Amino acid sequence: MSQEGSYWAIESLPLEQLRALQDQRLAQMLDRIYEYIPFYRKMFDEAGIQPGDIKGIRDLHKLPFTHKSDLRDNYPFKMFAVPQDQIARIHASSGTTGKPTVVGYTKGDLDIFDEVVARSLVAAGAKPGMKLHNAYGYGLFTGGLGMHGGATKLGMAVIPVSGGMTDRQLMILQDFRPEVICCTPSYAQTLAAECHRRGINPASLNVKYAVLGAEPWTEAIRQQVEDGLKVTATNIYGLSEIIGPGVSQEDFEERGTGSYIWEDHFYPEVVDKETGKPLPYGEEGVLVFTTITKEASPLLRYWTNDICSIYYDPNAKRTHIKMSAIKGRADDMLIIRGVNLFYTQVEEVIEKMDFLSPNYRLIVTRENTLDEVEVQVEVKPGVDPYNEALSQQLQSRIRGTIGLGMKISLMQAGMVPRSEGGKLKRVIDQRKL
Ligand code: DLL
């Protein structure tokens, strides 16, 4: 069987067999973490539970969550479940405060990483023999090396460009003629805008597929990238703690219907943000993952803080569960004058107004005790940014849908900072400075 064929076998496994596989993998994982990770042994003992009491995935909800703070408390290597000499690679994700979160990989874990990224690339439209322009950063960040390994495994040629240096990226896109590009959605916007500015006809490039992730994005950004680079753009999701990119991926023929979670490796739950109770399929809450195959850094019920829903799609090609696009992170939620706000809500309003581009940012300030949000957003070419009526239109639409008054600053193209390659900061919260 070809490699793609063997992926298909697992991705189309009937649900009953998938559950049996998950149950078996979970049992082995629980035994391992109880035996080798003191943090988990203590957690089980304190809860009065033995690994054998958990009969399968259906009992997972009886166990406590693991939080990012637990990883920090066990910094750097105390959550590893294997001896140091079996560690083949170490990645780390830098938080906004304090020490980074450290993740170890055995050789076996790297094989899983390669496999899930290769499967994601196939779902995104890539094929062996194609070239991948990899503009995710190489380094401790999992994006660059993660995509690299998966593409190599699939039989692609990797161009390890890494992030930044847009001039060089454009030259490589033109001269090396890769069929697939991967980068953050905001950087794909930058590349599309630069092509336009320099008069490079995107149809003259050879790129057909864009695999975009590492930050939230919307259908408006998809449209902008697909039109601007003449590609089919899909969403790739992941986080270092669980493995890196390749935890879930959208199929290029099922765009907009959610991303498949590779649940033979990462078992997902969505739980209530306040109570931690599992929510029914389709309801929005915090995404939680249990890694059922990882050796070095296995995690039980890891609280990702990402907000989305999970559901089985009856029209899907594969049997695996899907997740909706991430709305934001629970800790990214802004509280403005008592109203909860995700920046993606403002983005959804912006994308419905045909005089605006999806290049925007929010500046949050506090005057005495009053929170203020300024929406800086670029108008489309040919639109007058000083047109008061347009500002007012946006302002009243935001007030009507979100329930908050915001200051509107319409801007000319190029005024809102662009991604230089990494994750783009859409919110500048000056209250915290
Ligand atoms: O961002 C891994 C990755 C690399 C994913 C390349 C996709 C592509 P971290 O740096 O640990 O890992 O950040 C993980 O980024 O919890 C989400 O909040 C956010 N995130 C990642 N992918 C998406 C996505 C990588 N497709 C954190 N949509 C996660 C929305 C995303 N948010």
Residues whose N, C-alpha, C, O or C-beta is under 5 A from the ligand:
A	BS01	DLL	S93 T142 G143 L212 G213 A214 E215 P216 W217 N235 I236 Y237 G238 L239 S240 G244 P245 T304 D306 I326 R329
